[in-house]
């Protein structure tokens, strides 16, 4: 492997290992929350698809991007194409989420929902696309933008709806622990 090509990715390896591991753990936790919410009849299939599934998709995308950038590539062009593909698919997915939010009737979305589920993921995917296009220039700026993209996608998990569901699920787990004693 050429030294000049390996250095930009090698400097970011620990970052992507940590981010990828975190995304994998949070994906598992999201599945637990979804199952507990469905078991307690707090969420329906429609609201899960609209508000919980994007969280899982964003975490898995972050995990995929971490794997792409942690691989020992021989050239910068291949990961750039992979990241560009992730960005284009992400933009298409945000459009699907937008459509699903508008169609569902179980919950009236508030400003935070539009911001965390549509605007910020679209912005992150756009930044990822620009970064992927400029990555072969071998400047540090695209790698910082790629690093910021998962962070803004993962941030949508802290919105009000998910935290209420998590609190209800946590209360259910605590009740189960008391019953087991």
VENQUI-V807372 format. One record per backbone hydrogen bond with DSSP energy under -1.0 kcal/mol. NH is the residue of the N-H (numbers start at 0). CO is the residue of the C=O. Records with the same first field share a line. If there is no record, write none. Layout:
NH: CO, CO
//
This chain:
5: 1
6: 2
9: 5
10: 6
15: 11
16: 12
17: 13
18: 14
19: 15
20: 16
21: 17
22: 18
23: 19
24: 20
25: 21
26: 22
27: 23
28: 24
29: 25
30: 26
31: 27
32: 28
33: 29
34: 30
35: 31
36: 32
37: 33
38: 34
39: 35
40: 37
41: 36
47: 43
48: 44
49: 45
50: 46
51: 47
52: 47
55: 51
56: 52
57: 53
58: 54
59: 55
60: 56
61: 57
62: 58
63: 59
64: 60
65: 61
66: 62
67: 63
68: 64
69: 65
70: 66
72: 70
79: 75
80: 76
81: 77
82: 78
83: 79
84: 80
85: 81
86: 82
87: 83
88: 84
89: 85
90: 86
91: 87
92: 88
93: 89
94: 90
95: 91
96: 92
97: 93
98: 94
99: 95
100: 96
101: 97
102: 98
103: 99
113: 109
114: 110
115: 111
116: 112
117: 113
118: 113
119: 114
121: 117
122: 118
123: 119
124: 120
125: 121
126: 122
127: 123
128: 124
129: 125
130: 126
131: 127
132: 128
133: 129
134: 130
136: 133
137: 134
143: 139
144: 140
145: 141
146: 142
147: 143
148: 144
151: 147
152: 148
153: 149
154: 150
155: 152
156: 153
157: 154
162: 158
163: 159
164: 160
165: 161
166: 162
167: 163
168: 164
169: 165
170: 166
171: 167
172: 168
173: 169
174: 170
175: 171
176: 172
177: 173
178: 174
179: 175
//
